[in-house]
Amino acid sequence: MMLMVSVQNLDEAREAVAGGADIVDVKNLREMMVGSNFPPVVREVRNAFPKQIHVSVTLGVVPNQAGTVAMAVYGAAALGATSVKVGFVQSDYETALRILRESRRALDGFDTKLIAATFADSHLYQGLDPTLVVKLGKESQSDGMLIDTLVKDGRNLFDFLGERPLKELVLEAKEAGMSTALSGALKVANLHTLVRINPDIVGVRGAVCTHGDRESGNVVASAVAALREELRQRLTGKIDVFAEVGPTAPRIPS
Amino acid sequence: MSRPVAFTVDGTLLTCKGVIARLEREFTDLPSGSLVRVVVNEVPNRIDVRAWADRKGHRIVDEVHRDEKFELFIAKEGPLVSPTRAGAVGSAH
């Protein structure tokens, strides 16, 4: 399982990598909390690390304008992003699919991976059903899927989607050949559940920021390293995440 | 008992696409009965691989745990056959 840390600038990216992050996810909290950062910031971060450190670019919640989004996707690829995340809230399914297909076309000739993203709490905004992300990913030939949250009020991913439906979505996406990522105000207390679900990537920010504050805090290497170690202990079985649910628990959907 | 292994899927190398996605791809064109070695170093991946094999009708014919790695030997559904791919890397015990 790879650890993805959301960063806003190069200083935070350096802290994240020093703490053991596998992926730095460049975003801009001032734009809808999950918005895009500026091209010079992405370029600076990309140029600071070798290719084995993945640099993802979030486009946040994209407008229902396929050309505009495809151009932004192209821009992320031209900047050398490892992946680019295209998120949908107030889009209907067909519009989201068209945007992703155009984004796919925009990535022709690049190694940059296309990630379809939905938000577990999108019903709060009368938005797209987040469980459609796998169908969207498959039909658009996206490389991966992400489920995140928009609200940053203390609730997190598991307040909106439970372990079992998330496990089913992750497995379905894996079997379709996609990478799978989960994020959304995740904390150490959520690691047991996350490891049972076993996405390929777990994304965090607040949990590795000073004072646990994703907005006013900054990413610090020591917090990233501590989370990385907590994760490692669960992945290696030194902490048994399956013990609390027992051997008959629904580890795998039927 | 020693059976030829067609190839190995090394799930210990960190990539965005995990071991299940790679197994899906690798098994698509694999002859029935072929034996594949899968190496993982994370407990949930071991559980997922076993569950995946069960769901797909493949058989786990052996599993070895050493050096903090799990080696699973999976026979694709159907009778066992000799490997047809280059790069055979070992034998199941």
Boltz contact constraints between the chains, C-beta under 6 A:
constraints:
  - contact:
      token1: [A, 2]
      token2: [B, 14]
      max_distance: 6.0
  - contact:
      token1: [A, 174]
      token2: [B, 20]
      max_distance: 6.0
  - contact:
      token1: [A, 174]
      token2: [B, 21]
      max_distance: 6.0
  - contact:
      token1: [A, 175]
      token2: [B, 24]
      max_distance: 6.0
  - contact:
      token1: [A, 177]
      token2: [B, 21]
      max_distance: 6.0
  - contact:
      token1: [A, 177]
      token2: [B, 24]
      max_distance: 6.0
  - contact:
      token1: [A, 177]
      token2: [B, 25]
      max_distance: 6.0
  - contact:
      token1: [A, 179]
      token2: [B, 16]
      max_distance: 6.0
  - contact:
      token1: [A, 179]
      token2: [B, 17]
      max_distance: 6.0
  - contact:
      token1: [A, 195]
      token2: [B, 44]
      max_distance: 6.0
  - contact:
      token1: [A, 198]
      token2: [B, 44]
      max_distance: 6.0
  - contact:
      token1: [A, 198]
      token2: [B, 48]
      max_distance: 6.0
  - contact:
      token1: [A, 200]
      token2: [B, 16]
      max_distance: 6.0
  - contact:
      token1: [A, 200]
      token2: [B, 18]
      max_distance: 6.0
  - contact:
      token1: [A, 235]
      token2: [B, 42]
      max_distance: 6.0
  - contact:
      token1: [A, 237]
      token2: [B, 43]
      max_distance: 6.0
  - contact:
      token1: [A, 251]
      token2: [B, 47]
      max_distance: 6.0
  - contact:
      token1: [A, 252]
      token2: [B, 51]
      max_distance: 6.0
